[in-house]
Amino acid sequence: MIEWSLIEGVYELRLGVEPCNEIGTTMLAALERFLDQVDTESAHALVIRSTVRGGFSAGADLRELYEELRQRPEREHEDALREFIDRIHSVMDRLDMLPLTTIGVIHGICFGGGFELALTCDILIAERSARFGFPELRLGIIPGFGGIPRLRRDVSNAVVRDLLLTGRSINAKKAQQIGLVSQMVPTGEGLRAAMATARQATKFDREAAKTCKRFMKPLPVEELAQEKEHFIRLAQRPVLKLALKKFVESDDPRPYLP
């Protein structure tokens, strides 16, 4: 379940899709509904957080993707992938460019598509339990929700290469050291810190804040388009289908962990 509220100029978007906020058509539709209803005139800030114990998000809903590819004729795979990726990119871009100060609260797992969702935020606050990673190469693909251009916008290319080419995850302390997150707080303190930051953001002139965000955080349009095409090409190969089958049939309770 995904819920949201608006109190004193601050939206709180709560992600609560068990087991760990996998991003599939259910979450995508909920995010679209939120974006269609968000009032950017009344609000100044948005806090995005997870209410599930496992973490912020384990990434894309790989079981749903497996069933989609398994049930459709192979000649329809590209159209199905492109339709989903286009919707995802539209949502991610809208979140990225919202004329609000957006703050992500990260605890536990923040992998793959969940990491890409977090990267749309202006400010990230990580609890000590947080771990960030891009395990996509293990599946024979690359991040497809805009992760590479957005990560390159925020940190050095050396960090991007390390995360992607090794598949390793980093903890909250390392994420703060490389400038990915602005604050690291004790486990359970993320929401409090985020709300304090959001309230600070409400004190400023709206037009000045929106202008500052547009200037400092441009959308990497060309790179996003390139990433999308690379993802769609790689995702049609047999290697992904075999990796998804292995993932779906795994008896590991947390098969998304590196």
N, C-alpha and C positions, 0 to 999 in steps of 0.2 A: 504494500500500500504506500502511496505517495501523498503526503498532505502538505498544506502550506497555510500560513497565517500572516497577517500584516498588523503590526503593533508599533505605533509611534514612529512611522516612517521606515520600519525595518521588516522586510519579508524574511520568514524562516521557512525554508524548503526542506522537508524531512523525507528522506529516502528510506523506505521500510519494506523492501521486497526481499523476502527470504529465498535462499539462505544467505546470500551476500550481495544483494543489489546487482545481480547480473543484468546487463543491458540488452534487452530484447524488445520485441514489439510492445509488450505491456508497459515497460518503463518508458519507452520512446513515446508512446501515445500520451502517457501521463505528463511527461515533460512538455510535450506540445500543448496540452491543455493549460498547463501553468503559464507558459509563455504567451498564449493567446489571451489570458486573463490578467496578466500582471499589469499593474497601474504604475507606469513610470513617472507619472506626475505627482502622485501621492507619496511614493516611496523614495528613499535616498540610498538604501543599501539592501543587500540580499545575503543571507547566510544559508549555505547549503551544507547539510550534515546527514549522517546516516544514523538510523535508530536500531540497526541490527547489530548484534554482538560481534559478528565476525570481522567487520571492518567497514570501510567506506564503500568499496565495490570491488568484486573479484574480476570485473571486466565484462566482455561480451557474453551473451547467453549462448554458450557453445553447443549445448544440447538442442536448443531451438534451431541454430544454424545447421547442425548435423541433420536434423529431421527435414528441414527445408530442402537441403541439397539432395538428400536421399529420396525424397518423394517426387521431386520434379525431374522431368526428362533433362538430360545433360544439355540439350540445345537451349533450355530456358535458364540455365544457371547464371549466365552473365546478366540477363535482364533482372532476375531476382536479386542478385547481389547489388547491382547498380541502384535498384529502387530503394533497397534498405540503406545503402551507404549514402545516397543522396539525402534521404530523410535524416539520417544521423548527422551529416555535415550541416544541414540546415539548422538543426537544434543546437549543435555545438557552436556554430557561428553566431546564432542569436544570443545564446548565453554569454559568449565571449564579448559581444559588442553591446550588451545591455547598458543603457545610460544610467547605471547604478554602480555603486561600489560593491563588488561581489567578493564574498569571503567564504572559502572552503574550510571546513573542519574535518581533519583526517585522523581516523584511528584505525588500527589494525591494517587489514589488506587494502592496498590501493594499487591494483595491477591492471595492465592492459587498457581496455576501454574505460575502466574506472579512473585510471590515472589520466587518461585523455579528458574525461569529464572534469577532473580536478584542475587540469591545466587551463580550463576556460575561465577560472576564477582570477580576480585581480590580486588577491592576497590569500595565502594558504597558512593555516595554523595547524600544526601537527602535534598530536598527543604522542607521548614517548613510545607508545605501542605501534605507531604507524610504520609501514614499510611500503616503498614505492618500487615498481618494476614494470618492465615491458618484456614478457615472456613469448611474444608473438613468433620469433624466429624458431622456437621449438615446434611450432605448428606449420612451418614452411611459408609463413606470411610475414608482413610487416604491420605495424599499427595502421589502422585504416580509418580511425575516427578523427584524424587531425593531430595526432600526438607528436609526430616528429617535428613539424614546423612550429608548433606551440612550445615544445620543450626547447628547441633551438632559439626561440625568441627569448627564453628566460635564463638559460644557462649556457656554458661554453660547449663548443662542438666536441671537445674531448670527453666531457661528461656524457653527452648524447651517445657518442660512439661506444663508450664503456657500457652503458646501460643496455643498448640495443644489441651489440655484437657479442656480449657475454651472457645476456639474459639474467644477470645477477640483480638482486634487489638491494636497496639501500634503506637504512633506518632513518628515524627522524633527526638524529644528531647529524648524520652525514648530509641529509637533505637541507638542513639549516646551514651547514658549512659551505655548501655550494651555491647557496642563494635561492634554492627552490622554495623553501618555506621561510616566512618572516618571523614566526614565533614557534618555539617548542615548549609545550606545557605538560604538566603531569597528566597521566591518564585520568579521564573524567572531567578535566578542566577546560576542554576545548570550546564548548559552547559558551561558557562564561567569558573566556577571552575573546571569542568572536563577537559576542554581543557588545562587549565594551568597545571593541574596534568599530563596530557598526554604528554605535551611538556617537562616537567621535566623528565619523564620516557625515552624520546628519547635521553637523554644525556649520557646514560650509555652503557657500552660494552654489546653487544647483548648476547654473550655466558654466561657472568656473570649473566645477568638478567634472562635468561632462566633457568640457573642452580638454582638460588635463588628461583624461582617460583616452580620448580619441588620439591625442598627440603622442602619448607615451606607449600606447598599446595597439599599433596598427594590425589589421588582419592580414596574415601572410597568404593572400589569395592564390597566387600562382603556385606556391609550394603545396598548398592544400589540394589544389587540383591535380598536381603531379602525384602526390601521395595516393590519392583516390584511385588513379589509373593503375599505379603499381600494385595496389592492394587487390583490385578486381582481377588483374591478370594472374597474380600469384594464387589467388583464392580458387581459381578454376582448375588447378592442377591436382592430380591424384594424391600428392603428398599431404594436402590439407585434409582430404576426405579420410585418409588412413589415420592421421593424427586425431581427428575428431572422433572416429570410431573407437580408437584406443581410449580417449578421454571419457567418452560416454560409457564404455564398458568397464572402466576402472572401478575397483571396490575401495579405493582410497577415499576417505571422507572429505578430503580437501585436495582433489587432484590438480587444482590450479596452482598449487605452490611449486616454486622452482625446485 
